[in-house]
Amino acid sequence: MEILIFLVIAVAGWIFISSHLKKKRREALLGKYGDKQIVDMIMKHMFWQGQTVEQLLDALGNPVDVDKKVLKTKSKEVWKYHRTGKGRYGLRITIENGGVVGWEKKS
């Protein structure tokens, strides 16, 4: 019985702390971007065409790996997420001149 009470209290505490941290993060992102729609998409870990590098980092975190190419008129990077094997990734996001221009997602 004591163990059950402890588990209930621990789970309730974890839910409260998790909810509080999520609320604080949302407030910080709203202060940073000033756009509720962008903040909602970031909180859902979404990515989209035209998204800035900073928004992508806030949404998905740092990539596992990055390929960089500097061309005459633009810079191009491919950010890789969700490693599935050696040299294999479930998500590759292409960035040109500081913004998301496309992605390749494997199921």
HELIX and SHEET records of a PDB file:
HELIX    1   1 GLU A    2  TYR A   33  1                                  32    
HELIX    2   2 LYS A   36  MET A   43  1                                   8    
HELIX    3   3 VAL A   53  LEU A   60  1                                   8    
SHEET    1   A 4 ASP A  65  VAL A  70  0                                        
SHEET    2   A 4 SER A  75  GLY A  85 -1                                        
SHEET    3   A 4 ARG A  88  GLU A  96 -1                                        
SHEET    4   A 4 GLY A  99  LYS A 105 -1                                        
END                                                                             
